Amino acid sequence: MMSARFLVLFCGTTFAARPQVARVRHSAMLAKLEDIASALRKGSPESLIDLEQISADLASTIANPTEHLSDSDQQLIKDVIVIIRGSMYESMNSSHKEEQGELDNAAAAAQKCNQAMSAEMADTGSVGKLLTMAKGSQKTYDQKQIAVQAATTSLETASKNLTDHMDNAPAAPVASCTHLPKKLKKNWDVYFDENDFLKWYIDQRDAYQKKSDAFEDAEDALAKKKGELSNVERELRAKYCDFSLVFDGVCNTHDTCYGDELKSFGEIKVRVEALASGRQAAFTAGENAIAHLNFLIGESEAVTAVDVDTSKYQINVPDFPAKLDCQVTQPVWEDFLGSACSNHWQLAMNIHASDGHNFGYGAPEWYQGTSVGSDDAAFSADYLNASAWVETTGFVAIVRHQSGQCEAVKAWELTDKTKSLKQYFQNHNPGRMEVTGPEPYLETVEAGMLGAQEDPITGKKGGGLVFNWWYSNNGCRIATTKAHHSGTLSGINQNDDGTHGLGNELAGKTVFGRGSKAWWHDVANMQGNAHGGRVKVQGTDHGTSLKNGPVLGQYAVFISHVKADFPCQGVQLQSPH
C-alpha cells in the first residue's frame, strides 16, 4: 500500500527554494500524484500511465534532485518502487494468468462439448445403448423376413404339389360300385381284398391327405411367421424411434453447446487481448516510472527505461478444437422407418363407458397388459394396445373425443421415464402414485364441450396425473390431482367415494388391484360430495349398484417418448394401423 509519507515527499517543503512559478507547477503535478497514489493503492494498472507522465515531468524539471531529498524521502521513493514491482506487478501477473486461463478454459469447454457428444455416441452412452437395441431389432427383423420368405416358398411349393396331384390323379375305376356278395365269409374276403374302387379310394385319399396336410401346415407356418414379423416390426419401430429421437437430441445439444462455446471463445479472446495490450502498456509505463524515480534518488543516470520486455503479458491464443461430426455407424434400416417417428404419439388405450366391457379398477388388463378390442374399432369401443402398454414412456396425453373427433386434451411429462404403463399399473401397493409434476404442459378444451365442468380429466384446469390412487376400499386407476371436490385427493384410509376418474371402484380390495361386481365403473364425473349409489357415472359400463349416466365422451390414452404438441381442434384421431 502506498504510504502517506510518499505524498509528503511530493507535497512537502522539498521544493521551497525553487521560484514561485516552478513551485506552483510542481504543486499541480504533486496533486496529480496524490490521485495516482490513491489509484495505486487500489491496484489499478492504468494509474501507471499517469504515474509515468508525472514522474517524467518531475525528473525533467527538478535540478539536482538528491540535493532536495532527505534520506527518508529517498527511502520513500524506494518503497514506492517496491510497491510497483511488488503488489502492483503481482496483481497484473495474477490478472494475466486468470485471463489466460479463462481463454484456455473456453477452448477446453468446446472440447468438452465434443467429448460429451462422443460419450453419448459410444456403446456405453445413451445413443450407443439405444442403437445397439435398435440394431438387434433390425437383425431380428431381417431374420424374420427370411423366415417369412422361406415359409412363402414352402406354401407355394405345397400349393403346386397339391394342384399337380389333383390334376394328375387317376380316374376312379369304371365299375366303382358292385353289390355285396353272398353272405359267406370267403366271398366277403374276396370282395374287400380285390375291390378295385376301394383300393383306388384308399390310395388317392392317403395321397391327397398328405398333400393337403402339407399345404395347410405351410399356410399355418406362414401365418405364424407373418405374425412374428409383425410383432418384431412394432418392436423395431419403437426401438428405432427411441434411438433416432435421442440421437437427434444429442446432436442438437452438441450443435448448441459448440456454437455457444465458439461465440464465448471469440468474445473472451477480444476482451483478454485488449486487456493484455493495456497491461503491456501499463508495464512499460511502470518500468519508465521506476526509471524516473530511480533518477530522482540518484540510483540511475538514465531518465527512461530501455528495452522493456512485455512478452510475459502476451496472451497465448490456444487452438480452438474443430467440431466433431455427430454421427454413428448405422445399419441399413428398413424403408418404412423413414417415417416411423413422424407421429410421436402412440395410442395405448381407449375407454368407452357404454360398450359392455369392464375397464373398472379391478379389470385385469390394467396390470396384465393383454390386448382389448381391435385397431379398426379403437375409437368406438374399449381398446388396449398390448405392445404400447409395455413400452417405456416419458409423456402421457389423455384425449376426450367423440368417435375419434378430438374435443379436449391434457398432456403431462412423467417424472420417471424408465417405466411402461404396465409397470405403473402393476404397482398396487403402495400404489397411489403422483407420476407427474403439478401441472400439464399442454391443455386444450373445445368451447361449448358437453358437460365440460363435469369431465373427470379436463373439468378442472391444470392438475398433475396420478395412477392407482386407491383409498380405503375405493380406487381410481387414472385421475388428476384436481379429481376430488375438496381439492385434495382422498387419503389412504378415507372411505369417502370422492376421487373420480378413469377405471374406478367403490368397494373392492383395491390395495391388491381387485374390484367388486356391484361398484366398479369405467368413468365417473367431477362432482360434489356424493357416496355409494349417488355417485354419478358415465354410460352403462358399471356394477349392479350404480345407475346409468350420460356418456360425455370417450377417453383415449396416448404415450410418447418426446415432449410433443397434440393438435386437437378439428382433428380426427387416426386409428393405429
Order of alpha helices (4+ residues) and beta strands (2+ residues): alpha-alpha-alpha-alpha-alpha-alpha-alpha-alpha-alpha-beta-alpha-beta-alpha-beta-beta-alpha-beta-beta-beta-beta-beta-beta-beta
